[in-house]
């Protein structure tokens, strides 16, 4: 998902003459108007030089000192005393945008400020004495409409700024045009900027626009010249200013690298982006890095990345938090599914689905965000359903009955969210874009998750669209992804021989980094080979699947063939009975070894037929807070460790993933600073 560079404008008012706008290093498509101090000039307020209104200066001082509550109180008092003041209306809108991220309410006050100014020429604006407030209002209206998805209105306000103030705004038109998928107009606009402007920041924005246009093609390119030049321009700007390369450009560079399947290069760009915490950036590089680490089964690193992601999120400007909150929820939910906390993942993904859509600074649109959120919610609820069935196997009646009732509730939620996701993916062009590996202009979804679309939309639909997508060159860089989809289609059709054949092609072609996708294919191969009475093939693939993705059998609702053995004693027999009843295991004399034996403490151990341990859990201290007998606790812990990542994530930590108040999150404290320093360590 490509991100737009942020726009900042700096204005100077000298007497009755409105000075030309000066560009400041871009961070996203348009921006709330943060400024910067210039030697020998008045302090910047709301991104503009020359403002002398004492109330406005007091609010700007409070914002600069992060005294957000004071800034809000000053703005509210001003507007209460002077409701007819365009300056007061704009000031409160700016506080609402920057401090609270409340775009809808900010838009109300910006519209009121426009009504109070609404000049048709610069002469009239200057004569009124409100020129600065009129310009600021128009610029912020363009920005807020862009964030809220009303790109036509955003362009209209850019046109109005040009018409009234003669300010060249062409370099800011590209992103709204991209959002509306008006690719030819976006390309023409960017080329016009490159032909007429020597400003490095305007040229960088133009190259960023052309980069997005190049990425829009379903057929991946061998080289992406515009994207490379966009990165080079930004790196030169950073070098000239002795500053760090922009977070957004590094993340876009990673997006480009992924679209070309240069996965190590993508990780390198993201690692660079994580070194410098950028509160104003619309992108959090830890989100993309966490997905990459999960893709490669680097779970310990992924667990650390999740902690760093939260630190970055808590330091973001509130308006940025509004824009990428759903992204944080979805990547966190994906990790929680793998870790065994599917019910919490369902809550997070449902929250993401219900978030207001503020995707104006991202190439992905609202429908794409909702479709991915619905898909993750479907997977989370389906996984929670499987977990409840597992619990029912070792619980006593009536707790077992209640677990089955709860399981049905999760099944229904999974069915409902699955139908919702299917409806959002129903458009053929949308689906074709989604099937392309690492689709660069879409909301990110892991390649090992995408095969779930086959079950939601039907094998026939996906098979037809898949062939069209292949014909258009979407899999030209690596056809392993095509055969991975064919494997899933064959598995759901029950064509076991074809499943093995397609998976074999996929294994030989997929990048080595795609560990999680390989684990999914191995699970499908194992299931098919077992039915074909090829136990050696089946068991070796079961072993590799569990090592690559411990949660895969639970997520797919598959059973693992095991030979259950143990000491003939009452306690051991009870444990073995629970294991036999579990939906995760299929008792079979030639399956993997699942042994219950006393070794210091009672132990359950899953191992290969050669005796190599895959997962072993020993009886620990009895948890008196659980209404479970020791045998039940042991079996529960074994399922947790075997079919999850084995991380103990506390309830408070999981609740933290839902985020804090946007106002509170903008306040710094010693603990946050300590966490921040740990993230920024070299």
C-alpha positions as CSV (number, residue, x, y, z in Angstrom):
1,X,0.0,0.0,0.0
2,X,1.7,3.2,-1.2
3,X,1.6,6.3,0.9
4,X,1.5,9.9,-0.1
5,X,4.2,12.4,0.9
6,X,2.9,15.0,3.3
7,X,2.5,18.6,2.2
8,X,3.5,21.6,4.3
9,X,3.2,25.2,3.3
10,X,4.9,28.2,4.8
11,X,3.6,31.6,4.1
12,X,4.9,35.1,4.8
13,X,2.7,38.2,5.0
14,X,4.5,41.5,4.4
15,X,2.3,44.5,4.8
16,X,-0.5,44.1,2.3
17,X,1.3,41.6,0.1
18,X,0.8,37.9,0.4
19,X,4.2,36.2,-0.2
20,X,4.8,33.2,-2.2
21,X,4.4,29.8,-0.5
22,X,7.6,28.0,0.3
23,X,7.7,24.2,0.4
24,X,8.9,22.4,3.4
25,X,10.2,18.8,3.3
26,X,7.2,16.6,2.4
27,X,5.8,14.0,4.7
28,X,2.4,13.2,3.2
29,X,0.1,14.4,0.5
30,X,-1.1,17.5,2.3
31,X,-0.8,18.5,5.8
32,X,-2.1,20.4,8.7
33,X,0.1,23.5,8.4
34,X,3.0,23.0,10.7
35,X,5.6,25.6,10.1
36,X,9.2,26.3,11.1
37,X,11.0,29.2,12.5
38,X,13.2,31.3,10.3
39,X,16.1,33.5,11.6
40,X,15.2,37.1,11.7
41,X,11.5,36.5,11.0
42,X,8.5,36.3,13.2
43,X,7.6,33.0,14.7
44,X,5.6,30.6,12.7
45,X,2.0,30.0,13.8
46,X,-0.2,27.5,12.0
47,X,2.5,27.2,9.4
48,X,2.4,30.9,8.5
49,X,4.7,33.8,9.2
50,X,3.3,37.2,10.1
51,X,0.3,36.2,12.2
52,X,0.0,38.7,15.0
53,X,-3.4,37.8,16.6
54,X,-2.5,37.3,20.3
55,X,-5.1,34.5,20.8
56,X,-3.7,32.6,17.8
57,X,-0.2,33.0,19.0
58,X,-1.2,31.7,22.5
59,X,-2.8,28.6,20.9
60,X,0.3,28.0,18.8
61,X,2.6,28.3,21.8
62,X,0.5,25.7,23.7
63,X,0.6,23.3,20.7
64,X,4.3,23.7,20.4
65,X,4.7,22.9,24.1
66,X,2.4,19.9,23.7
67,X,-0.1,21.5,26.1
68,X,-2.9,20.1,24.1
69,X,-5.7,20.5,26.7
70,X,-4.7,24.2,27.1
71,X,-4.8,24.7,23.4
72,X,-8.2,23.2,23.1
73,X,-9.5,25.4,26.0
74,X,-8.1,28.5,24.5
75,X,-9.6,27.8,21.1
76,X,-13.0,27.0,22.6
77,X,-13.0,30.2,24.7
78,X,-12.1,32.2,21.6
79,X,-14.8,30.8,19.5
80,X,-17.4,31.2,22.3
81,X,-16.5,34.9,22.6
82,X,-16.2,35.5,18.9
83,X,-18.2,33.0,16.9
84,X,-18.0,35.2,13.8
85,X,-14.3,35.2,13.7
86,X,-12.8,33.1,10.9
87,X,-9.5,33.0,12.8
88,X,-11.3,31.4,15.8
89,X,-13.1,28.9,13.7
90,X,-9.8,27.9,11.9
91,X,-7.9,27.7,15.2
92,X,-10.4,25.3,16.8
93,X,-10.4,23.2,13.6
94,X,-6.6,23.0,13.6
95,X,-6.7,21.8,17.3
96,X,-9.3,19.2,16.4
97,X,-7.2,17.9,13.5
98,X,-3.8,18.0,15.1
99,X,-4.6,17.1,18.7
100,X,-7.7,14.9,18.4
101,X,-7.8,13.7,14.8
102,X,-11.5,14.6,14.8
103,X,-11.8,15.3,11.1
104,X,-15.6,15.5,11.0
105,X,-15.9,18.1,13.6
106,X,-12.9,20.0,12.2
107,X,-14.6,20.1,8.8
108,X,-17.6,21.8,10.4
109,X,-15.5,24.6,11.7
110,X,-13.5,24.9,8.5
111,X,-16.7,25.2,6.5
112,X,-17.8,28.0,8.9
113,X,-14.4,29.8,8.4
114,X,-14.8,29.6,4.7
115,X,-18.3,31.1,4.9
116,X,-16.9,34.0,6.9
117,X,-14.1,34.7,4.3
118,X,-14.9,33.2,0.9
119,X,-13.1,35.9,-1.1
120,X,-13.0,35.7,-4.9
121,X,-9.7,37.5,-5.3
122,X,-6.4,38.1,-3.4
123,X,-7.1,41.9,-3.5
124,X,-10.3,41.5,-1.6
125,X,-8.8,39.0,0.8
126,X,-5.9,41.4,1.7
127,X,-8.3,44.3,2.0
128,X,-10.4,42.4,4.5
129,X,-7.4,41.8,6.8
130,X,-8.2,38.1,6.8
131,X,-6.1,36.9,3.9
132,X,-4.0,34.5,6.0
133,X,-7.1,32.9,7.6
134,X,-8.7,32.5,4.2
135,X,-5.6,30.8,2.7
136,X,-5.1,28.6,5.7
137,X,-8.8,27.6,5.6
138,X,-8.7,26.7,1.9
139,X,-5.5,24.7,2.3
140,X,-6.7,22.8,5.3
141,X,-10.1,22.1,3.6
142,X,-8.2,20.5,0.8
143,X,-6.2,18.4,3.2
144,X,-9.1,17.3,5.4
145,X,-11.3,16.4,2.3
146,X,-8.3,14.4,1.0
147,X,-8.0,12.4,4.2
148,X,-11.8,11.8,4.4
149,X,-11.8,10.4,0.9
150,X,-13.5,13.3,-0.9
151,X,-10.8,13.8,-3.6
152,X,-12.9,15.9,-5.9
153,X,-13.4,18.5,-3.2
154,X,-9.7,18.3,-2.3
155,X,-8.8,19.1,-6.0
156,X,-11.4,21.9,-6.0
157,X,-9.8,23.7,-3.1
158,X,-6.4,23.4,-4.7
159,X,-7.9,25.0,-7.8
160,X,-9.4,27.8,-5.6
161,X,-6.0,28.5,-4.0
162,X,-4.5,28.8,-7.5
163,X,-7.3,31.0,-8.7
164,X,-7.4,33.4,-5.7
165,X,-3.7,33.6,-4.7
166,X,-1.9,32.5,-7.9
167,X,-0.1,29.8,-5.9
168,X,1.2,26.9,-8.0
169,X,-0.4,23.7,-6.6
170,X,0.2,21.3,-9.5
171,X,2.6,19.1,-7.5
172,X,-0.2,18.4,-5.0
173,X,-2.8,17.3,-7.5
174,X,-1.2,13.9,-8.3
175,X,-2.2,12.1,-5.1
176,X,-6.0,12.9,-5.2
177,X,-5.9,11.8,-8.9
178,X,-4.3,8.5,-7.9
179,X,-6.9,8.0,-5.2
180,X,-9.6,8.3,-7.9
181,X,-7.6,6.0,-10.2
182,X,-7.3,8.6,-12.9
183,X,-3.9,7.4,-13.9
184,X,-3.5,9.3,-17.1
185,X,-4.4,12.6,-15.5
186,X,-2.0,11.8,-12.6
187,X,0.8,11.0,-15.0
188,X,0.2,14.2,-17.0
189,X,0.2,16.3,-13.9
190,X,3.4,14.8,-12.6
191,X,5.1,15.2,-16.0
192,X,4.0,18.9,-16.1
193,X,5.7,19.4,-12.7
194,X,8.9,17.7,-13.9
195,X,8.9,19.8,-17.0
196,X,8.3,23.2,-15.3
197,X,9.7,23.0,-11.8
198,X,13.3,22.9,-10.4
199,X,12.1,22.7,-6.8
200,X,13.5,19.3,-5.5
201,X,10.5,18.8,-3.2
202,X,8.0,19.3,-6.0
203,X,10.0,17.0,-8.3
204,X,10.1,14.4,-5.5
205,X,6.3,14.5,-5.2
206,X,6.0,14.2,-9.0
207,X,8.2,11.1,-9.1
208,X,6.2,9.7,-6.2
209,X,3.1,10.2,-8.3
210,X,4.6,8.5,-11.3
211,X,5.8,5.6,-9.1
212,X,2.2,4.9,-8.0
213,X,1.1,5.1,-11.6
214,X,3.7,2.5,-12.6
215,X,2.7,0.2,-9.7
216,X,-0.9,0.4,-10.8
217,X,-0.2,-2.0,-13.7
218,X,-1.3,-5.6,-13.0
219,X,1.9,-6.8,-14.8
220,X,4.9,-6.2,-12.5
221,X,7.7,-4.3,-14.1
222,X,11.4,-5.4,-14.3
223,X,12.5,-1.9,-13.2
224,X,10.5,1.0,-11.8
225,X,12.4,4.1,-12.8
226,X,10.0,6.6,-11.3
227,X,10.1,4.9,-7.9
228,X,13.9,4.8,-7.9
229,X,14.1,8.5,-8.8
230,X,11.5,9.3,-6.1
231,X,13.7,7.6,-3.5
232,X,16.9,9.2,-4.9
233,X,15.4,12.7,-4.8
234,X,14.3,12.2,-1.2
235,X,17.7,10.9,-0.2
236,X,19.4,13.9,-1.8
237,X,17.0,16.2,0.1
238,X,17.8,14.5,3.3
239,X,21.6,14.8,2.6
240,X,21.3,18.5,1.7
241,X,19.4,19.2,4.9
242,X,21.6,16.9,7.0
243,X,18.5,15.0,8.1
244,X,17.1,11.5,7.8
245,X,15.5,10.1,4.7
246,X,11.7,10.4,4.9
247,X,9.9,7.5,6.5
248,X,7.2,7.4,3.9
249,X,9.7,7.3,1.0
250,X,11.6,4.4,2.7
251,X,8.3,2.6,3.2
252,X,7.2,3.2,-0.4
253,X,10.7,1.9,-1.5
254,X,10.0,-1.3,0.5
255,X,6.6,-1.5,-1.3
256,X,8.3,-1.3,-4.6
257,X,10.9,-3.9,-3.7
258,X,8.1,-6.3,-2.5
259,X,6.2,-5.8,-5.8
260,X,9.4,-7.0,-7.6
261,X,9.8,-9.8,-5.0
262,X,13.1,-8.3,-3.8
263,X,12.2,-9.3,-0.2
264,X,15.6,-8.8,1.4
265,X,15.7,-5.3,-0.1
266,X,12.3,-4.5,1.3
267,X,13.4,-5.6,4.8
268,X,16.5,-3.4,4.5
269,X,14.3,-0.3,3.6
270,X,12.0,-1.0,6.5
271,X,14.9,-1.5,9.0
272,X,16.2,1.9,7.9
273,X,12.8,3.5,8.4
274,X,12.5,2.1,12.0
275,X,15.7,3.7,13.1
276,X,14.2,7.2,13.4
277,X,10.9,7.5,15.1
278,X,8.8,9.9,13.0
279,X,5.6,10.9,14.8
280,X,4.2,12.8,11.8
281,X,4.7,10.0,9.2
282,X,1.5,8.4,7.9
283,X,3.3,5.1,7.9
284,X,4.5,2.9,10.7
285,X,7.3,0.8,9.3
286,X,6.9,-1.7,12.1
287,X,3.6,-2.8,10.6
288,X,5.2,-3.9,7.3
289,X,8.2,-5.3,9.1
290,X,6.0,-7.4,11.4
291,X,4.2,-8.9,8.3
292,X,7.5,-9.7,6.7
293,X,8.8,-11.4,9.8
294,X,5.6,-13.4,10.2
295,X,5.8,-14.5,6.5
296,X,9.3,-15.9,7.2
297,X,8.3,-17.7,10.5
298,X,10.7,-15.5,12.4
299,X,8.3,-15.5,15.4
300,X,10.7,-14.3,18.1
301,X,11.6,-11.3,16.1
302,X,7.9,-10.7,15.2
303,X,7.1,-10.7,18.9
304,X,9.7,-8.0,19.5
305,X,8.4,-6.0,16.5
306,X,4.9,-6.1,18.0
307,X,6.2,-4.3,21.1
308,X,8.1,-1.8,19.0
309,X,5.0,-1.2,16.9
310,X,3.1,-0.2,20.0
311,X,5.8,2.2,21.1
312,X,5.8,3.9,17.6
313,X,2.0,4.0,17.6
314,X,1.9,5.7,21.0
315,X,4.3,8.4,19.8
316,X,2.4,9.2,16.6
317,X,0.7,12.5,16.2
318,X,-3.0,12.0,16.9
319,X,-4.1,12.8,13.4
320,X,-1.7,10.1,12.1
321,X,-3.1,7.6,14.7
322,X,-6.6,8.2,13.2
323,X,-5.3,7.4,9.7
324,X,-3.4,4.2,10.4
325,X,-5.2,2.8,13.4
326,X,-7.0,0.1,11.4
327,X,-3.6,-1.0,10.0
328,X,-2.3,-1.4,13.6
329,X,-5.4,-3.4,14.6
330,X,-5.1,-5.8,11.6
331,X,-1.4,-6.7,11.9
332,X,-1.9,-7.2,15.6
333,X,-4.9,-9.4,15.0
334,X,-3.0,-11.5,12.5
335,X,-0.2,-12.0,15.1
336,X,-2.7,-12.9,17.8
337,X,-4.3,-15.6,15.6
338,X,-0.9,-17.2,15.2
339,X,-0.1,-16.9,18.9
340,X,-3.3,-18.6,19.9
341,X,-5.5,-15.6,21.0
342,X,-8.1,-15.9,18.3
343,X,-10.9,-14.4,20.3
344,X,-8.9,-11.2,20.9
345,X,-7.9,-11.2,17.3
346,X,-11.6,-11.3,16.4
347,X,-12.3,-8.3,18.6
348,X,-9.4,-6.3,17.1
349,X,-10.3,-7.1,13.5
350,X,-14.0,-6.2,14.1
351,X,-12.8,-2.9,15.6
352,X,-10.7,-2.3,12.5
353,X,-13.8,-3.0,10.3
354,X,-15.8,-0.5,12.2
355,X,-13.2,2.3,12.2
356,X,-14.0,5.5,10.4
357,X,-12.2,5.4,7.0
358,X,-9.4,7.9,6.9
359,X,-7.4,6.4,4.0
360,X,-6.8,9.6,2.1
361,X,-3.0,9.4,2.4
362,X,-2.9,5.8,1.3
363,X,-3.3,4.3,-2.2
364,X,-5.7,1.7,-0.8
365,X,-9.3,2.8,-0.5
366,X,-12.0,2.3,2.1
367,X,-13.5,-0.8,0.5
368,X,-10.1,-2.5,0.4
369,X,-9.5,-1.8,4.1
370,X,-12.9,-3.2,4.9
371,X,-12.5,-6.3,2.8
372,X,-9.2,-7.2,4.4
373,X,-10.6,-6.5,7.9
374,X,-13.6,-8.8,7.1
375,X,-11.2,-11.5,5.9
376,X,-9.0,-11.4,9.0
377,X,-12.1,-11.3,11.2
378,X,-13.4,-14.4,9.4
379,X,-10.1,-16.2,10.0
380,X,-10.0,-15.2,13.6
381,X,-13.5,-16.3,14.4
382,X,-13.0,-19.6,12.5
383,X,-9.8,-20.2,14.5
384,X,-11.6,-19.4,17.8
385,X,-14.3,-21.9,16.7
386,X,-11.7,-24.6,16.4
387,X,-10.2,-23.7,19.8
388,X,-13.6,-24.0,21.5
389,X,-14.1,-27.4,20.0
390,X,-10.7,-28.4,21.4
391,X,-11.7,-27.2,24.8
392,X,-15.0,-29.2,24.6
393,X,-12.9,-32.3,24.3
394,X,-11.4,-32.1,27.8
395,X,-14.0,-30.1,29.7
396,X,-16.6,-31.7,31.9
397,X,-20.4,-31.5,31.3
398,X,-21.9,-28.9,31.3
399,X,-18.8,-26.8,30.6
400,X,-18.2,-28.9,27.5
401,X,-21.7,-28.1,26.3
402,X,-21.1,-24.4,26.9
403,X,-17.9,-24.6,24.9
404,X,-19.8,-26.0,22.0
405,X,-22.4,-23.3,22.2
406,X,-19.6,-20.7,22.2
407,X,-18.1,-22.5,19.3
408,X,-21.3,-22.2,17.3
409,X,-21.3,-18.4,18.1
410,X,-17.8,-18.1,16.6
411,X,-18.8,-20.2,13.6
412,X,-21.7,-17.9,12.9
413,X,-19.5,-14.8,13.2
414,X,-17.0,-16.4,10.9
415,X,-19.8,-17.2,8.4
416,X,-21.1,-13.6,8.6
417,X,-17.7,-11.9,8.2
418,X,-16.8,-14.3,5.4
419,X,-20.0,-13.4,3.5
420,X,-19.1,-9.7,4.0
421,X,-15.6,-10.2,2.8
422,X,-16.8,-12.2,-0.3
423,X,-19.2,-9.4,-1.2
424,X,-16.3,-6.8,-1.0
425,X,-14.0,-9.0,-3.1
426,X,-16.7,-9.8,-5.7
427,X,-15.5,-7.2,-8.3
428,X,-13.4,-9.1,-10.8
429,X,-10.8,-6.3,-11.2
430,X,-10.5,-5.9,-7.5
431,X,-9.9,-9.7,-7.1
432,X,-7.4,-9.7,-9.9
433,X,-5.4,-7.0,-8.3
434,X,-5.6,-8.9,-5.0
435,X,-4.2,-12.1,-6.5
436,X,-1.1,-10.4,-7.7
437,X,1.8,-11.2,-5.2
438,X,2.3,-8.2,-2.9
439,X,-0.2,-6.0,-4.6
440,X,1.4,-2.6,-4.1
441,X,-1.6,-0.3,-4.1
442,X,-3.8,-2.4,-1.8
443,X,-4.0,-2.8,1.9
444,X,-1.4,-5.4,2.9
445,X,-2.5,-8.9,3.4
446,X,0.0,-11.8,3.9
447,X,0.4,-14.2,1.0
448,X,-0.3,-17.1,3.3
449,X,-3.7,-15.6,4.2
450,X,-4.8,-14.9,0.7
451,X,-5.6,-18.5,-0.2
452,X,-8.5,-18.2,2.2
453,X,-10.3,-16.3,-0.5
454,X,-10.7,-19.6,-2.4
455,X,-13.0,-21.0,0.3
456,X,-15.0,-17.7,0.6
457,X,-15.6,-17.0,-3.1
458,X,-15.6,-20.6,-4.4
459,X,-13.1,-22.7,-6.3
460,X,-14.7,-22.1,-9.6
461,X,-14.7,-18.3,-9.3
462,X,-11.1,-18.1,-8.2
463,X,-9.9,-20.6,-10.8
464,X,-11.4,-18.5,-13.6
465,X,-10.1,-15.2,-12.2
466,X,-6.7,-16.8,-11.5
467,X,-6.2,-17.8,-15.2
468,X,-7.2,-14.2,-16.3
469,X,-4.7,-12.8,-13.8
470,X,-2.0,-15.1,-15.0
471,X,-2.6,-14.2,-18.7
472,X,-2.2,-10.5,-17.8
473,X,1.2,-11.2,-16.4
474,X,0.6,-10.8,-12.7
475,X,2.7,-13.9,-11.9
476,X,5.4,-13.2,-14.4
477,X,8.1,-12.7,-11.7
478,X,7.3,-15.9,-9.9
479,X,4.7,-18.5,-10.9
480,X,5.0,-20.2,-7.5
481,X,2.2,-18.0,-6.2
482,X,0.0,-19.1,-9.0
483,X,0.6,-22.8,-8.2
484,X,0.0,-22.1,-4.5
485,X,-3.5,-20.9,-5.4
486,X,-4.0,-24.0,-7.7
487,X,-3.0,-26.2,-4.7
488,X,-5.7,-24.6,-2.5
489,X,-8.3,-24.9,-5.2
490,X,-7.4,-28.6,-5.7
491,X,-7.5,-29.3,-2.0
492,X,-10.9,-27.8,-1.6
493,X,-12.2,-29.7,-4.6
494,X,-10.9,-32.9,-3.0
495,X,-8.6,-33.7,-5.9
496,X,-5.7,-35.1,-3.9
497,X,-3.5,-36.1,-6.8
498,X,-3.7,-32.6,-8.3
499,X,-3.1,-31.1,-4.9
500,X,0.2,-32.9,-4.7
501,X,1.2,-32.0,-8.2
502,X,0.4,-28.3,-7.9
503,X,2.1,-28.1,-4.5
504,X,5.2,-29.7,-6.0
505,X,5.4,-27.0,-8.6
506,X,4.9,-24.3,-6.0
507,X,7.6,-25.6,-3.7
508,X,10.1,-25.5,-6.6
509,X,9.4,-21.9,-7.5
510,X,8.4,-19.9,-4.4
511,X,11.0,-17.6,-2.8
512,X,12.7,-19.2,0.1
513,X,11.4,-16.4,2.4
514,X,7.8,-17.6,2.0
515,X,7.9,-20.0,5.0
516,X,4.3,-19.5,6.1
517,X,2.9,-20.0,2.6
518,X,5.0,-23.2,2.3
519,X,3.7,-24.4,5.7
520,X,0.1,-24.0,4.4
521,X,1.0,-26.0,1.2
522,X,2.7,-28.7,3.3
523,X,-0.5,-29.0,5.4
524,X,-2.6,-29.4,2.3
525,X,-0.1,-32.0,0.9
526,X,0.0,-33.9,4.1
527,X,-3.8,-34.1,4.3
528,X,-4.1,-35.2,0.7
529,X,-1.2,-37.7,1.0
530,X,-2.7,-39.3,4.1
531,X,-6.0,-40.0,2.2
532,X,-3.9,-41.4,-0.7
533,X,-2.3,-43.9,1.7
534,X,1.1,-42.3,1.4
535,X,2.0,-42.1,5.1
536,X,5.7,-41.2,4.6
537,X,4.9,-38.2,2.4
538,X,2.0,-37.2,4.7
539,X,3.9,-37.4,8.0
540,X,7.0,-35.6,6.7
541,X,4.8,-32.7,5.5
542,X,2.9,-32.6,8.7
543,X,6.2,-32.3,10.6
544,X,7.4,-29.5,8.3
545,X,4.1,-27.7,8.4
546,X,4.0,-27.6,12.2
547,X,7.6,-26.3,12.4
548,X,6.9,-23.5,9.9
549,X,3.5,-22.5,11.3
550,X,2.3,-24.2,14.5
551,X,-1.2,-22.8,14.1
552,X,-1.8,-24.0,10.5
553,X,-3.7,-27.2,11.4
554,X,-6.0,-25.3,13.7
555,X,-6.6,-22.6,11.2
556,X,-7.5,-25.0,8.4
557,X,-9.5,-27.3,10.7
558,X,-7.3,-30.3,10.0
559,X,-6.4,-33.4,12.2
560,X,-3.0,-34.7,12.8
561,X,-2.6,-38.6,12.6
562,X,-1.0,-39.7,15.9
563,X,-0.3,-43.0,17.7
564,X,-1.3,-42.3,21.3
565,X,0.6,-44.3,23.9
566,X,1.2,-44.0,27.6
567,X,1.5,-45.7,31.0
568,X,-1.5,-47.7,32.0
569,X,-2.5,-45.7,35.0
570,X,-5.7,-43.8,35.8
571,X,-4.3,-40.3,35.4
572,X,-2.5,-41.1,32.2
573,X,-5.6,-42.9,30.8
574,X,-7.6,-39.7,31.5
575,X,-5.1,-37.6,29.6
576,X,-5.0,-40.0,26.7
577,X,-8.8,-40.0,26.5
578,X,-8.8,-36.2,26.2
579,X,-6.2,-36.3,23.5
580,X,-8.2,-39.0,21.5
581,X,-11.3,-36.7,21.7
582,X,-9.5,-33.6,20.5
583,X,-10.4,-32.4,17.0
584,X,-6.7,-31.8,16.4
585,X,-5.8,-35.5,16.5
586,X,-6.7,-38.5,14.4
587,X,-5.8,-41.7,16.3
588,X,-3.9,-43.9,13.8
589,X,-1.4,-46.8,14.4
590,X,1.0,-45.4,11.8
591,X,0.8,-41.7,12.8
592,X,3.3,-39.5,14.6
593,X,4.1,-40.5,18.2
594,X,2.1,-38.9,20.9
595,X,3.2,-40.2,24.2
596,X,2.0,-39.6,27.8
597,X,4.7,-40.6,30.3
598,X,6.0,-39.7,33.8
599,X,9.4,-38.0,33.7
600,X,9.9,-36.1,36.9
601,X,6.5,-34.7,36.2
602,X,3.9,-36.1,33.8
603,X,4.8,-35.2,30.2
604,X,3.0,-35.2,26.9
605,X,5.4,-35.3,23.9
606,X,4.6,-35.2,20.2
607,X,7.5,-36.6,18.1
608,X,8.4,-37.9,14.7
609,X,8.3,-41.7,14.1
610,X,12.1,-41.5,14.4
611,X,11.7,-40.1,17.9
612,X,12.7,-36.4,17.3
613,X,10.5,-34.2,19.6
614,X,8.2,-31.7,17.9
615,X,6.4,-30.5,21.0
616,X,6.7,-31.6,24.6
617,X,4.8,-30.2,27.6
618,X,5.5,-31.1,31.2
619,X,3.0,-30.9,34.1
620,X,3.7,-27.6,35.9
621,X,2.3,-26.0,39.0
622,X,-1.5,-26.3,39.3
623,X,-3.3,-23.0,38.5
624,X,-5.9,-22.8,41.3
625,X,-7.7,-19.9,39.5
626,X,-8.8,-22.4,36.7
627,X,-11.7,-24.6,37.4
628,X,-9.9,-27.5,35.7
629,X,-8.5,-30.7,37.1
630,X,-4.7,-31.3,36.6
631,X,-5.2,-33.6,33.6
632,X,-7.4,-31.0,31.9
633,X,-4.8,-28.3,32.6
634,X,-2.0,-30.4,31.1
635,X,-4.0,-31.1,27.9
636,X,-5.0,-27.5,27.6
637,X,-1.3,-26.4,27.9
638,X,-0.2,-29.0,25.4
639,X,-2.7,-27.6,22.8
640,X,-1.6,-24.1,23.6
641,X,2.1,-24.8,23.1
642,X,1.7,-27.2,20.1
643,X,-0.8,-25.2,18.0
644,X,0.3,-21.7,19.0
645,X,3.6,-19.8,19.3
646,X,4.0,-20.4,23.0
647,X,4.0,-16.8,24.0
648,X,2.2,-15.8,27.2
649,X,0.6,-12.4,26.2
650,X,-1.2,-11.0,29.3
651,X,-4.7,-9.7,29.2
652,X,-3.5,-6.2,29.8
653,X,-1.0,-6.4,26.9
654,X,-3.8,-7.6,24.6
655,X,-6.1,-4.8,25.7
656,X,-3.3,-2.4,25.0
657,X,-3.4,-3.4,21.4
658,X,-6.8,-1.7,21.1
659,X,-5.0,1.6,21.8
660,X,-5.3,4.5,24.1
661,X,-7.2,7.8,23.9
662,X,-5.7,9.8,21.0
663,X,-5.4,12.7,23.5
664,X,-3.5,10.7,26.1
665,X,-1.4,9.0,23.5
666,X,0.0,12.4,22.4
667,X,1.4,13.1,25.9
668,X,4.9,12.0,26.7
669,X,6.0,10.5,29.9
670,X,9.2,9.0,31.3
671,X,8.0,5.4,30.6
672,X,7.1,6.3,27.0
673,X,10.5,8.0,26.6
674,X,12.3,5.0,27.9
675,X,10.4,2.7,25.5
676,X,11.1,5.2,22.7
677,X,14.8,5.1,23.4
678,X,14.8,1.3,23.3
679,X,13.1,1.3,19.9
680,X,15.6,3.8,18.5
681,X,18.7,1.9,19.7
682,X,21.1,1.2,16.8
